[in-house]
Amino acid sequence: MRQGRARWLAGLAIVTGMAISALPAYAKETAEPVKITSFSGAYLAARIAEGDNDLDSAIAYYKQALAFAPGDTALQQSLMLSLIAQGRFEESLVYADKLKEVPDVERFSRLALAVDSFHKKDFSKAEYWLKLSLESDLDRLLSGVMSGWAKEGAGEPADAMAAIDKLQGPDWFGLFKSFHRALIADAAGMSEKADQIYAATLQDTAAGGAAPETW
């Protein structure tokens, strides 16, 4: 699960341009996936390929497995995350839309749909998708920061910074909150305000020391 979460966050960070984590990319030759005639065989092959970071093969095998169990939401989620991590974001939206109301997986699908709304500059829709059934500090930070950027995109930088500033969480939240508030001020042309926040962020050694505990 940790590996899957890390892969999802890396893929989402690449798509949004709001990098909160990064994973190394490995170039490798990918063999043509073998046609498999059972659900268990296709699922096992997908998991093995995923573990080997051969995501193109994992995607192909997950699709084969779905042919045997088209209503399996956990399988759809695995395929969606693999597609995002491999940069095939448009393909992932088919599964994100299917899973947007499924309680156990809605936060992944709704974040993907929010990113799609960012691409379309539909910032009010992005805020709608970012109203998640939050489960962890990291979920809350990610959705809160993205909601702030949605407000900035809608031309409301002051509201954006205020919304991020109000985020409640552990001490390490402070570093991310300050940094994104500064970025928003910068993007809005509030250079003096941005410089002040950047300077305060760099001086906040306590938040910087706590941030590694995020991971």
C-alpha positions as CSV (number, residue, x, y, z in Angstrom):
1,M,0.0,0.0,0.0
2,R,2.9,2.4,0.8
3,Q,4.4,1.7,-2.6
4,G,1.0,2.3,-4.3
5,R,0.4,5.6,-2.4
6,A,3.9,6.8,-3.3
7,R,3.3,6.0,-6.9
8,W,-0.1,7.8,-6.9
9,L,1.3,10.9,-5.3
10,A,4.2,11.0,-7.7
11,G,1.9,10.7,-10.7
12,L,-0.5,13.3,-9.4
13,A,2.4,15.7,-8.6
14,I,3.7,15.5,-12.1
15,V,0.3,16.1,-13.6
16,T,-0.6,19.1,-11.4
17,G,2.8,20.7,-11.3
18,M,2.5,20.9,-7.6
19,A,5.3,18.5,-6.7
20,I,5.1,17.3,-3.2
21,S,7.1,14.1,-3.7
22,A,9.2,12.5,-6.4
23,L,10.1,9.0,-7.4
24,P,13.0,8.0,-9.6
25,A,12.1,7.1,-13.2
26,Y,13.6,4.0,-14.7
27,A,13.8,3.4,-18.4
28,K,13.5,-0.2,-19.5
29,E,12.5,-2.2,-22.4
30,T,9.0,-3.6,-22.1
31,A,8.1,-7.0,-23.5
32,E,4.7,-7.5,-25.2
33,P,2.2,-8.6,-22.5
34,V,1.2,-12.3,-22.8
35,K,-2.5,-13.0,-23.3
36,I,-3.8,-14.6,-20.1
37,T,-6.9,-16.7,-19.8
38,S,-7.8,-16.3,-16.1
39,F,-8.5,-13.5,-13.7
40,S,-5.9,-14.8,-11.1
41,G,-3.2,-15.1,-13.8
42,A,-3.8,-11.7,-15.2
43,Y,-4.0,-10.1,-11.7
44,L,-0.8,-11.8,-10.5
45,A,1.0,-10.8,-13.7
46,A,-0.1,-7.2,-13.2
47,R,1.2,-7.1,-9.6
48,I,4.5,-8.6,-10.6
49,A,4.9,-6.1,-13.4
50,E,4.0,-3.3,-11.1
51,G,6.6,-4.4,-8.5
52,D,9.2,-4.4,-11.3
53,N,8.2,-0.9,-12.3
54,D,7.1,-2.1,-15.7
55,L,3.9,-0.1,-15.6
56,D,3.0,-0.5,-19.3
57,S,2.8,-4.2,-18.8
58,A,1.0,-3.8,-15.5
59,I,-1.6,-1.7,-17.2
60,A,-2.1,-4.2,-19.9
61,Y,-2.5,-7.1,-17.4
62,Y,-4.9,-5.1,-15.2
63,K,-7.1,-4.5,-18.3
64,Q,-7.0,-8.2,-19.0
65,A,-8.0,-8.9,-15.4
66,L,-10.9,-6.4,-15.7
67,A,-12.3,-8.3,-18.6
68,F,-13.0,-11.1,-16.1
69,A,-14.3,-8.8,-13.3
70,P,-15.4,-5.5,-14.9
71,G,-17.2,-4.4,-11.7
72,D,-14.2,-4.8,-9.4
73,T,-13.6,-1.3,-8.0
74,A,-10.2,-2.2,-6.3
75,L,-9.0,-3.4,-9.6
76,Q,-10.2,-0.3,-11.4
77,Q,-8.4,1.8,-8.8
78,S,-5.1,-0.1,-9.3
79,L,-5.4,0.5,-13.1
80,M,-6.2,4.1,-12.6
81,L,-3.2,4.7,-10.3
82,S,-0.9,2.9,-12.7
83,L,-2.2,5.0,-15.6
84,I,-1.6,8.2,-13.7
85,A,1.9,7.1,-12.6
86,Q,2.8,6.3,-16.2
87,G,1.6,9.7,-17.4
88,R,-1.4,8.3,-19.2
89,F,-3.7,10.8,-17.4
90,E,-6.5,11.1,-20.0
91,E,-7.0,7.3,-19.9
92,S,-7.2,7.3,-16.1
93,L,-10.1,9.7,-16.1
94,V,-12.5,7.0,-17.4
95,Y,-11.9,5.1,-14.2
96,A,-11.8,8.2,-12.0
97,D,-15.3,9.0,-13.2
98,K,-16.5,5.5,-12.4
99,L,-15.0,5.6,-8.9
100,K,-15.9,9.1,-7.8
101,E,-18.8,8.0,-5.5
102,V,-17.1,4.8,-4.2
103,P,-16.3,5.6,-0.5
104,D,-13.1,3.5,-0.2
105,V,-11.4,5.0,-3.2
106,E,-13.2,8.4,-3.9
107,R,-10.3,10.5,-2.7
108,F,-8.0,9.2,-5.4
109,S,-10.6,9.5,-8.2
110,R,-11.8,12.9,-7.1
111,L,-8.3,14.3,-6.9
112,A,-7.7,13.1,-10.5
113,L,-11.0,14.8,-11.6
114,A,-9.9,18.0,-9.8
115,V,-6.7,18.0,-11.8
116,D,-8.7,17.6,-15.0
117,S,-10.8,20.6,-13.9
118,F,-7.5,22.6,-13.3
119,H,-6.5,21.7,-16.9
120,K,-9.8,23.0,-18.1
121,K,-9.5,26.2,-16.0
122,D,-12.8,25.2,-14.3
123,F,-11.7,26.2,-10.8
124,S,-15.1,26.1,-9.1
125,K,-15.5,22.5,-10.3
126,A,-12.0,21.7,-9.0
127,E,-13.0,23.0,-5.6
128,Y,-16.1,20.7,-5.7
129,W,-14.0,17.6,-6.5
130,L,-11.6,18.5,-3.7
131,K,-14.2,18.2,-1.0
132,L,-13.1,14.7,0.0
133,S,-13.9,12.2,2.8
134,L,-10.5,12.9,4.3
135,E,-8.5,10.1,5.9
136,S,-5.1,11.4,6.8
137,D,-3.0,14.5,7.4
138,L,-1.4,14.1,3.9
139,D,-4.9,13.9,2.2
140,R,-6.0,17.0,4.0
141,L,-2.8,18.9,3.1
142,L,-3.0,17.9,-0.5
143,S,-6.6,18.7,-1.0
144,G,-6.3,22.0,1.0
145,V,-3.3,23.3,-1.0
146,M,-5.0,22.4,-4.3
147,S,-8.2,24.1,-3.1
148,G,-6.1,27.2,-2.4
149,W,-4.7,27.1,-5.9
150,A,-8.2,26.7,-7.4
151,K,-9.1,30.0,-5.6
152,E,-6.0,31.7,-7.0
153,G,-6.9,30.4,-10.5
154,A,-10.4,32.0,-10.1
155,G,-8.7,35.4,-9.4
156,E,-9.0,35.3,-5.6
157,P,-5.4,35.2,-4.3
158,A,-6.2,36.7,-0.9
159,D,-8.9,34.1,-0.3
160,A,-6.5,31.4,-1.6
161,M,-3.7,32.4,0.9
162,A,-6.3,32.6,3.7
163,A,-7.7,29.2,3.0
164,I,-4.2,27.6,3.0
165,D,-3.3,29.5,6.2
166,K,-6.3,28.0,8.0
167,L,-5.4,24.4,7.3
168,Q,-5.1,22.4,10.5
169,G,-2.5,19.7,11.0
170,P,0.8,18.6,12.5
171,D,3.8,21.0,12.8
172,W,5.2,20.0,9.4
173,F,2.1,21.5,7.7
174,G,3.6,25.0,8.4
175,L,6.4,24.6,5.8
176,F,4.1,23.6,3.0
177,K,1.5,26.2,3.9
178,S,4.0,29.0,3.9
179,F,5.7,27.9,0.7
180,H,2.4,27.7,-1.2
181,R,1.2,31.0,0.2
182,A,4.4,32.6,-1.1
183,L,4.0,30.9,-4.5
184,I,0.4,32.2,-4.8
185,A,1.4,35.7,-3.8
186,D,4.1,35.5,-6.5
187,A,1.7,34.3,-9.1
188,A,-0.7,37.1,-8.3
189,G,2.0,39.7,-8.8
190,M,2.3,40.5,-5.0
191,S,6.0,40.4,-5.1
192,E,6.7,42.2,-1.8
193,K,4.2,39.9,0.1
194,A,5.8,36.9,-1.6
195,D,9.3,37.9,-0.5
196,Q,8.1,38.4,3.1
197,I,6.6,34.9,3.2
198,Y,9.6,33.3,1.5
199,A,11.9,34.9,4.0
200,A,9.7,33.7,7.0
201,T,9.6,30.2,5.5
202,L,13.4,30.0,5.3
203,Q,13.7,31.2,8.9
204,D,11.3,28.7,10.2
205,T,13.8,26.0,11.2
206,A,11.3,24.2,13.4
207,A,9.0,23.5,10.5
208,G,11.9,22.5,8.3
209,G,13.1,20.0,10.9
210,A,9.6,18.5,11.2
211,A,8.9,18.2,7.5
212,P,11.0,15.0,6.9
213,E,8.6,13.2,9.2
214,T,6.0,13.7,6.4
215,W,7.3,10.6,4.7
